[in-house]
Amino acid sequence: MSANKFAIKTATCEASDIYKEIYKLETEWLSGLLQRAGIPGLVITKALGDESFSNEAWRNFLFDTKGITISKDLGDKSVEVFQINFDTGKKVKIGQWKKPEIVRLTADGRLKCELHLKYWQIL
C-alpha cells in the first residue's frame, strides 16, 4: 500500500522564524475554514488586520452570523472550531488545529526547521 502523497503538508523555515511560521500556518488554516463556513474573506481580513475591530466584536460576529465559536488551548496549542445549528441547538466540531510536528535539520550549515501538518489538521 503506497503512502498518500497528500497526507502531510510540509513548510520549511529558519529556526529563528519557527513560531512566526506556525502562527502564519494556523491563521491560514483558520481563514480557510471560516471561508468554507460562509464568512466572507473581506471580513476575515478586516478582523485579522484592523486593530479597531476588537476580539470581542469578532467573536460576537462569528457567533451571531454563523453560530461559530473558537477555543484555543494554550497548553497544547490546539484550536477547536464549533458551529451551533440555531434550529436544533446541536454543536458540531467543524475543525481542529493541532500544533505541527517540528523537525530540525541542518542545510548549508544553517539550522532550519520543517513543520509537518497532517491534512486532517489543516482541512
C-alpha positions, -999 to 999 in steps of 0.1 A, spaced: 0 0 0 15 33 -10 15 64 12 -9 91 3 12 120 -11 -14 144 3 -12 130 39 13 156 51 19 193 43 55 204 49 66 240 54 103 249 58 116 279 77 146 293 95 148 280 131 145 316 143 112 320 125 95 289 137 68 305 159 60 331 133 56 304 107 34 283 129 12 313 136 10 321 98 0 285 90 -26 284 118 -40 318 106 -42 305 70 -60 273 82 -85 293 103 -92 317 75 -98 289 50 -121 271 75 -141 302 82 -145 310 45 -158 274 39 -182 281 68 -196 311 49 -176 340 64 -166 365 37 -129 368 31 -130 406 34 -145 403 69 -118 378 79 -91 401 65 -105 430 85 -108 410 117 -72 399 114 -56 431 103 -77 460 117 -69 468 153 -101 488 156 -120 455 151 -118 441 187 -116 404 196 -150 407 213 -166 422 182 -151 394 161 -163 367 185 -198 382 185 -199 385 147 -189 348 142 -215 336 167 -243 359 157 -240 353 120 -230 316 117 -231 302 153 -193 297 153 -172 296 184 -134 292 185 -114 279 215 -77 277 219 -59 255 244 -28 275 254 -12 243 269 -11 221 238 -17 250 213 -47 233 197 -76 252 183 -111 238 180 -139 254 160 -175 246 166 -207 256 148 -241 257 166 -271 249 145 -296 276 157 -326 254 147 -316 222 165 -292 236 191 -266 210 181 -230 219 185 -207 204 158 -170 205 156 -161 218 121 -123 220 125 -94 213 148 -59 226 146 -30 207 163 5 221 166 26 208 138 54 183 143 87 202 143 117 186 126 150 204 129 176 199 102 208 215 90 210 227 54 240 245 40 254 248 75 223 266 88 197 253 112 163 250 95 130 236 106 103 216 88 68 218 101 47 188 93 10 191 93 -13 162 87 -40 171 63 -68 164 88 -52 192 108 -55 217 80 -88 209 63 
